[in-house]
Amino acid sequence: MEKGTLFLIPATLGEEGLSIISQEVKDIVQQIDLFIVENEKSARRYLRSIGYKKEFSEGSLILMDKNYPDKIDKSVFDYLGEGKDVGLLSEAGLPCIADPGNYWVQHAHNYNVKVKPLTGSSAIILALIASGFNGQQFRFNGYLPIKSSERISTLKKMEEISVSKNETQIFIETPYRNNVLLDDILRSCSSKTQLCIASELTLPAEFIKTLSIADWKNNKPELHHKPTVFLIYSK
């Protein structure tokens, strides 16, 4: 029997961004009965918003475990082995970037299950191409340390790497800590370093701007609770 496919399903970057979801994604979702998700409530809401009409039965949503990301429910792969498809989706944007979805994809490859990524928006890539920075050499650093002293040390190292390798440095933060992160960036980076702030991408309040650290100090935006990607670049 041919095995099912693990579909990597893109989500919106915010509740107002439904227009970016393609008809292909909407059509494929209708054929799936089992989903791997980060949060049951938001996953149900998102799937309904793109037209999913099937009933959610007990066990139709399998949760990724953020505390134990490599903890995998092997029954999902038995299900795939029966020729049934499974969908994996993140809270926002493309799955498996800054979430535990990659562990499920690793297992899919180990079980010789076909993995099919579907086209959608990545805040990281959208921010990069809109920044004006080097799009050939770049590094996504994920979330920075929570402790300020460690975060500042990390920022300084990224700035050094950007200079030595001509490399764009990309990172994100939990939205309610954005302002604290921005303060540390402005305090620790060279005044000549370029910083791009890309906030609420694809949404009505989208904000994307690149300035030097010196100029940002006089134009500091309010980023509290706004999904934001930060990029620094220095020659």
C-alpha positions as CSV (number, residue, x, y, z in Angstrom):
1,M,0.0,0.0,0.0
2,E,1.3,3.5,-0.9
3,K,1.9,5.6,2.2
4,G,0.1,8.9,2.8
5,T,1.8,12.3,2.5
6,L,2.8,14.7,5.3
7,F,1.7,18.1,4.0
8,L,3.4,21.2,5.5
9,I,0.6,23.7,5.6
10,P,1.3,27.5,5.7
11,A,-0.7,29.7,8.0
12,T,-1.3,33.4,7.9
13,L,1.0,35.8,9.7
14,G,-2.0,37.3,11.5
15,E,-5.8,36.9,11.6
16,E,-6.2,39.6,8.9
17,G,-3.9,38.0,6.4
18,L,-6.3,35.4,4.9
19,S,-5.8,36.7,1.3
20,I,-2.3,35.2,1.2
21,I,-3.5,31.6,1.5
22,S,-3.7,30.0,-1.9
23,Q,-6.6,28.0,-3.3
24,E,-4.3,25.0,-3.5
25,V,-3.8,25.1,0.3
26,K,-7.5,25.4,0.9
27,D,-8.3,22.5,-1.5
28,I,-5.7,20.2,0.0
29,V,-6.7,20.9,3.6
30,Q,-10.3,19.7,2.8
31,Q,-8.9,16.2,2.1
32,I,-7.1,15.8,5.5
33,D,-8.6,14.4,8.7
34,L,-5.5,14.5,11.0
35,F,-3.4,17.5,11.8
36,I,-0.2,18.1,13.8
37,V,-0.5,21.6,15.4
38,E,1.0,23.9,18.0
39,N,-2.3,25.0,19.6
40,E,-5.7,23.3,19.2
41,K,-7.9,26.3,19.6
42,S,-6.0,28.5,17.1
43,A,-5.6,25.6,14.7
44,R,-9.3,25.0,14.6
45,R,-10.0,28.7,14.1
46,Y,-7.5,29.0,11.3
47,L,-8.7,25.8,9.5
48,R,-12.3,27.1,9.7
49,S,-11.3,30.5,8.4
50,I,-9.9,28.9,5.2
51,G,-13.1,26.8,4.7
52,Y,-12.4,23.5,6.4
53,K,-15.8,21.9,6.8
54,K,-15.1,18.5,8.4
55,E,-15.9,17.9,12.1
56,F,-13.0,17.8,14.5
57,S,-13.2,14.5,16.3
58,E,-11.2,13.5,19.4
59,G,-7.7,12.9,18.3
60,S,-7.9,14.7,15.0
61,L,-5.5,17.4,16.3
62,I,-2.1,16.1,17.6
63,L,-0.2,18.6,19.6
64,M,3.5,19.3,19.2
65,D,5.2,19.3,22.6
66,K,7.2,22.5,22.9
67,N,8.8,21.3,26.2
68,Y,9.9,18.0,24.6
69,P,10.0,18.8,20.9
70,D,11.5,15.4,19.9
71,K,8.6,13.6,21.6
72,I,6.7,12.2,18.6
73,D,3.4,10.3,18.5
74,K,4.4,7.2,16.5
75,S,0.7,6.4,15.8
76,V,0.7,9.3,13.3
77,F,3.2,7.3,11.1
78,D,1.1,4.2,11.4
79,Y,-1.8,6.3,10.1
80,L,0.4,7.6,7.3
81,G,1.4,4.0,6.6
82,E,-2.3,3.2,5.9
83,G,-2.2,5.6,3.0
84,K,-3.9,8.5,4.8
85,D,-2.5,12.1,4.6
86,V,-1.6,14.3,7.5
87,G,-1.2,18.1,7.7
88,L,1.3,19.9,9.9
89,L,0.8,23.6,10.6
90,S,2.5,26.3,12.7
91,E,0.9,29.1,14.6
92,A,2.0,31.6,11.9
93,G,3.7,31.4,8.5
94,L,5.5,28.3,7.3
95,P,5.9,25.4,9.6
96,C,9.2,24.0,10.9
97,I,10.8,27.4,11.3
98,A,11.2,28.4,15.0
99,D,8.7,25.7,16.0
100,P,9.2,21.9,16.8
101,G,7.7,20.7,13.4
102,N,11.0,19.8,12.0
103,Y,11.2,16.7,14.4
104,W,8.0,15.4,12.8
105,V,9.5,15.9,9.3
106,Q,12.7,14.1,10.3
107,H,10.6,11.1,11.4
108,A,8.6,11.3,8.1
109,H,11.9,10.9,6.2
110,N,13.0,8.1,8.5
111,Y,9.7,6.3,7.8
112,N,10.0,6.9,4.1
113,V,6.9,9.1,4.1
114,K,6.6,11.7,1.3
115,V,6.9,15.3,2.6
116,K,5.1,18.0,0.6
117,P,5.7,21.6,1.5
118,L,3.0,24.0,0.4
119,T,3.6,27.6,-0.7
120,G,3.0,30.3,1.8
121,S,4.5,33.4,3.4
122,S,7.6,33.3,5.6
123,A,8.0,36.5,7.7
124,I,11.8,35.9,7.7
125,I,12.2,35.8,3.9
126,L,9.8,38.7,3.4
127,A,11.7,40.8,5.9
128,L,15.0,39.8,4.2
129,I,14.0,40.8,0.7
130,A,12.5,44.1,2.0
131,S,15.5,45.1,4.1
132,G,18.0,46.0,1.3
133,F,20.6,43.7,3.0
134,N,22.7,40.9,1.6
135,G,20.2,38.2,0.5
136,Q,23.0,35.8,-0.7
137,Q,24.7,35.4,2.7
138,F,22.4,35.5,5.7
139,R,21.8,33.7,9.0
140,F,18.6,33.2,10.9
141,N,19.4,33.2,14.6
142,G,15.9,32.5,16.0
143,Y,15.1,33.8,19.4
144,L,17.9,35.5,21.3
145,P,18.7,34.8,25.0
146,I,16.1,36.3,27.5
147,K,18.7,37.6,30.0
148,S,19.8,41.1,28.9
149,S,23.5,40.6,29.4
150,E,23.5,37.4,27.4
151,R,21.3,39.0,24.7
152,I,23.7,42.0,24.4
153,S,26.7,39.7,24.1
154,T,24.9,37.7,21.3
155,L,24.0,40.9,19.5
156,K,27.7,42.0,19.5
157,K,28.8,38.7,18.2
158,M,26.2,38.8,15.4
159,E,27.4,42.3,14.5
160,E,31.0,41.1,14.3
161,I,30.0,38.1,12.1
162,S,28.1,40.5,9.8
163,V,31.2,42.6,9.3
164,S,33.7,39.7,8.9
165,K,31.4,37.6,6.6
166,N,29.3,40.2,4.9
167,E,26.3,38.4,6.3
168,T,22.8,39.6,7.2
169,Q,21.8,38.6,10.7
170,I,18.1,37.8,11.2
171,F,16.3,37.2,14.6
172,I,13.0,37.4,16.3
173,E,11.5,37.8,19.7
174,T,8.3,37.0,21.5
175,P,6.1,40.0,20.7
176,Y,5.7,41.3,24.2
177,R,9.5,41.5,24.6
178,N,10.1,43.4,21.4
179,N,10.6,46.8,23.0
180,V,13.2,45.4,25.5
181,L,15.1,43.7,22.6
182,L,15.0,46.9,20.6
183,D,16.4,48.9,23.5
184,D,19.3,46.4,23.8
185,I,20.0,46.6,20.0
186,L,20.2,50.4,20.1
187,R,22.3,50.3,23.3
188,S,24.8,47.7,22.1
189,C,25.3,48.0,18.3
190,S,27.5,50.4,16.5
191,S,25.8,53.7,15.4
192,K,26.7,52.9,11.8
193,T,25.2,49.4,11.8
194,Q,22.0,49.1,9.7
195,L,18.9,47.8,11.4
196,C,15.7,46.7,9.6
197,I,12.5,46.4,11.6
198,A,9.8,44.4,9.7
199,S,6.6,44.3,11.8
200,E,3.1,42.9,11.1
201,L,4.1,41.6,7.7
202,T,1.2,41.1,5.2
203,L,-1.2,42.8,7.6
204,P,-2.9,46.2,7.2
205,A,-0.6,47.8,9.8
206,E,2.6,46.4,8.1
207,F,5.7,48.4,8.9
208,I,9.1,47.9,7.2
209,K,12.0,50.3,7.6
210,T,15.8,50.2,7.4
211,L,17.9,52.9,9.2
212,S,21.2,53.2,10.9
213,I,21.3,52.5,14.7
214,A,22.0,56.3,15.1
215,D,18.9,57.2,13.2
216,W,16.7,54.6,15.0
217,K,17.5,56.2,18.3
218,N,15.6,59.3,17.2
219,N,12.8,57.3,15.6
220,K,12.1,54.4,17.9
221,P,8.8,52.6,17.0
222,E,6.4,51.0,19.4
223,L,6.6,47.3,18.8
224,H,4.8,45.9,21.9
225,H,2.7,42.8,20.9
226,K,3.4,43.3,17.2
227,P,5.0,40.2,15.4
228,T,8.4,41.6,14.3
229,V,11.5,40.4,12.5
230,F,14.8,42.2,13.2
231,L,17.7,42.3,10.8
232,I,21.2,43.8,11.3
233,Y,23.8,44.4,8.7
234,S,27.2,46.0,9.0
235,K,30.1,46.3,6.6
